[in-house]
Amino acid sequence: MINRRTFSAAALAFGVSALAFAAPAVAQTKWNLPAAYPIDNPHSENLIQFGKDVEAATGGKLAITVHPGASLFKAPEIKRAVQSGQAQMGEVLISIHENEDPIFGIDVVPFLAASFPEAKKLYAASKAAVEKKLDSQGIKLLFMVPWAPQGVYTKKDINTIDDMKGQKWRSYNVGTARLGDLLGMQSVTIQAAELPQALATGVVNSFMSSGGTGYDSKVWESLTHFYDVQAWIPKNATFVNKAAFAGLDKATQDAILKASATAEERGWKMWQDKSGWYLDQLKAKGMKVQAPSAELAAGFKKAGDTLTADWLKKAGADGQAIVDAYKKM
């Protein structure tokens, strides 16, 4: 005989079971986003917030895990990992892939765009070409965010270009390697995650980068001078595997695109707000932060003209058209 309590419990259990079949939990899709810079770098902070924005907008349907500090893939490997589907998303300094196509190196053409407003115009002029190239490689560009203007770190006073000769120069892309060659330095390719060790062990004793990279690598422990040359403003690109993106429902795709637009705007503001702070931190750590002498600036400009001519020759008519469009803005 079934008593009332047993019947009620059975009915409740049946009701819960029926509800579970009628409204199953939404399965969560988990994506990885490898990145190359420390977790407290503005690029990484921006990516982490981007992931949170996407997860919130999709109600938890898509969770993006950011792997900063080259912890999942080294910087030169990230783009290939996204192309091959080993990672669904990725962020990389796009100019390290200039050997694939000159368009990836347009933002490191020396002195073409050396301020944030100029960099934004150059981005507007070149974005479609970058998108087209990435698309042909199975990658969809989501957003791009700049670094601060690039300066030169050394361990001694540098008054003219001749003072650079013989330096062990860290390069990270085609432009910096070529610059090292032009100025009679010994170029060594070192990505950001490996820079602190390279400095500490004397593998390199000079390099060109932003105040942010100097701060991340605790450059004051090895070098003493920063010359604010403002040669160019490189950018990091965040992108997604096209097939992975196409496999999402439209609402999730829209959430990613909306979060991307927000991340791009936020990232530009973060770097504009923090670029001066980084230089202040270098000063506070005892580094000499200064503008280059007129002779040094002229020497860099001459080397820059050579690098610009090299890039235009490689990029051809398409590259010239982008530069012309940028200069008309």
N, C-alpha and C positions, 0 to 999 in steps of 0.2 A: 504494500500500500504506500502511495506517495503522499507525504504530508505537504502542507502548504509551504513550509520553509524550503523543502527540497525542490518543489515545483518552481518557486520563485527564483532560486539559485540557477536552476537549469535554464529557465527562460532568460535570465540575465546573461548567462554564458552564451546562449544562442544568439541573443541580440548583439553582443559585442562581436561575436564571430561574423555575423552577417554584415555588420558595419565595416569590419576589416576587409571583407571581400568586396563590398560596394565602393569603398573609398580607400584604395591602397595608398601607402605612403609614397610620396614622390621620390624617385631614385635620384641620388645626387651624382652629378658628373664632376670628376676631379681632374683638374689640369695642373701641369707644372709650367712655371715661368722662370727659367734660369736667367741670372743677371751676373754682371762681372764686378760690382762695386760693393763696398762694405754696407752693412745694414743701416748705419747712421748717415750714409751719403744721401743727399737730396734725391738722387735718381731712385735709389732703393726705397726710400720712404714714400716717394710718389707711387711707385709700383705696388707697394703693400696697400696703400690707400685705394688704388685702382682695383685691386683684388677684392677689398672689402666692399667697395661700391657695387661691383658686379654681383657679388654674392647677395647683398641686400636687395638689389633691384630684381634679382631672379628668385627671391624667396628661398635662397639656399639651393636652388637647382644646379648652379654651377659654382664650384669652389676652386679658386686659383691659389696655388701655393707658390710664393716667390722664393727662389733660392739665390740669395745674394752672395757676393764675395767669390764668384766662380766656384761655388761649392758643388754644383751639379755638372756643369760643363765649363771648361776654360773659355775665355772670351772668344778666341778665333773659332771655337767649335760650336758656339751657340746657334749661329744662323743655319749651319748644316744640320744641326739636331732638329730644328724646327722644319726645315725642308723635308727631312726624312721621316718626320713624325715621331722621333724619339722624345720630343717635347712639343706640346701644343702651341706654346707661346714662347717668346724670348725677347730680350733687350740687349742691344749691342751698340758700341760705337761704330756707326755705319762706315766711317772712313777707313777702318781696318780692312775693308773689302774692296778697296779701290783697284786692286789688281784684277778683280773680276770685271769691273766696268768703271770707267772714269767718273761716271755720274755719282758714284758713291763717295767720291773725294771732293765734290764741289765745295763743301763748306770748309775745307782746309786749303783752299787756294789762298796763298798768303796775302793779307791786307785787302782782300776783296770785300769781306764783311767782318769788321773788327769790333762792332758795337752791337748791343742787343736789337735796336731798331733795324740796323742793317741786316743782321742775321735773320730777322723775321721776314724781311723783304726777299732775301735770297732763298729762304725756305719756300715762300709763296711762288717764286719763279721756277724752282726746281722740283717741287713736290710731285707734280704729275709724272715727270720723267723717272723719279725714284720709284714711285708706285708701279709704273709700267714695268720696270726692270724686275722688281720683286715679284710682281704678278706672274711674269714669265718663268719664275723659279718656284712657283707653287706657294708663294707667301703673300699675305695681305698686310699692308702697312696699316697700323692702327694710329700711332701718334709719334711725334718726335719732340725731344726736349733738349735744349742746349746745355753746354757747360759754360763756365765763365771764360772771359778772354784769356788767351794763352800767353804765358810769360816764360822766361828762362831761369832755371835754377842752376847755380854753380857753387864751387867751393872757394872761389877767389874773385877779386875785382876783375871785371870785364869792361874795358873802355873802348875797345875796337874789335872788329871781327877777327883780327889776327890773334887776339888773346884767346880765342876759342880753339885754336889749332891744338891737336893732340889730346883734347878732352875725350873721355870715355862717355859717349853720348847715348842716352836711352832713346830709342825710336819706338813708335807704336803703330805707325802706318807708313804708307809710301812717302808722304810729304816730309815727315820728320826724318826718315832714313835718307832721303835725297838731300835735305838740308844739311845733315851731318856730313855727307860726302862733299858737298859744295864748300863747306867751311873747314875741311881738313881734319874732321874728328873721326874717332873710331865708333861707328854705329853698332849698337847691340839692341836687338828687338826684345823688349821687355813689356809685358802687359801689366796693367795696374795692380792686379792681385800679387804679382811677383816683385813689384818695385821695392817694397821695404827691405826685403832680403838682399836684392841687388845693390841697394845703397849701402846697407850695413856691411856687406862683404867687399865693397869696392869694385864690383863688376861695372858699375857706372858711377860717374861723379858729376854729371850734368844732364839736364833734360829740359824739354819744353812741355808745359802743361798748365793747368789752371791752379788757382789757389786751393781749390777743393782737393785735387789729387795730392798736392803737397801736404795738406793737413791730414788726409787719410793715411798717408805713408810716413807721417812723423818725420818729414824731411829735415827738420832742424837738428835731428840727432846725427846727421851726416853732412849736410851742406849748410852754407852760411848766407848766400845771396839769392834774391829774387829780383829779376829785372822785368818790369811790367811792359813788355814789348807789345802786347795786344795784337798778335799776329793773325789770329783767326778765332772763330767760335765754333768748335765742332759740336755735333749733335748725336745723341743716342736715339736709335729707332726701336720702337716696340712693335712687334708684328705677331701674326698668328698663321698657323698652317691653314691654307685655303680649304683643304678637304675637311679638316676638323671643324672649321667655322661653318662650312656648308652643311655639316651634319647636325647643326643645332636648329631648334625651332626659331621662327622669326622673332618672337618676343625676346628670346635670349640673345640673338644676334643684335637686336636693337639696343638691348641693355649694355652690351659690350661697346657698341659704337658711341652710345651716349656717355658712358664712363670714360671712354678714350678721349672724347672731346674735352671733358672736364679735366682729365689728367694732363692733357697737353697744356691747357691754359694754366693749371695749377703749377706744373713743372717749370714753365717759363718764368712765372712770378717768383717761385722759390729761388731760382738761380739768380734772378736780378736782385732779389732782396738779400741774398746771402753772399754774393761775390765779394763785396767789400768786407764783410765779416771775416771771411777766410783770410784776407790780406792782413786784417788787424790781428788775427790769431798768430800769423807767421811773425809779425812784429813783436807780439807779446812773448813769443818763444825765443826772441833774440836775433831773429834774422834781419838782414838789411834788405828792406823792400824799397825799391827806387825805380824811377823812370830811366830808360837807357840814355846814355850820352848821345849827343847829336851824331857823333861819328859812328857809334854802335848802331843807332837807328838807321842811319844811311846804309851801313853795311848789310843789315838785315833786309832793308828795302831792295837793295840790288840783288841779293840772293832770292828774294821773293819774286822779283820780276822774272828771273830765270825759271823758277818753279812754275809761275803762272803760264809762261810761254810753253813749258813742257806739257802742262795739263791741257791747255787749249789745243795743242797739236794732237794729243791722244784723244781728246773728246770730239774733235772735228766740228763740223757745222752745227750739230745738235748742241754741243757744249757752248759754242759761241752764241747761238741763239738764246740760250738761257741767260748767259752773262749780259747780253744786250738787253733782254727784257728786264732783268734785275736793275740795270743802270737807268732804265727809263722810269722806274717806279718812284 
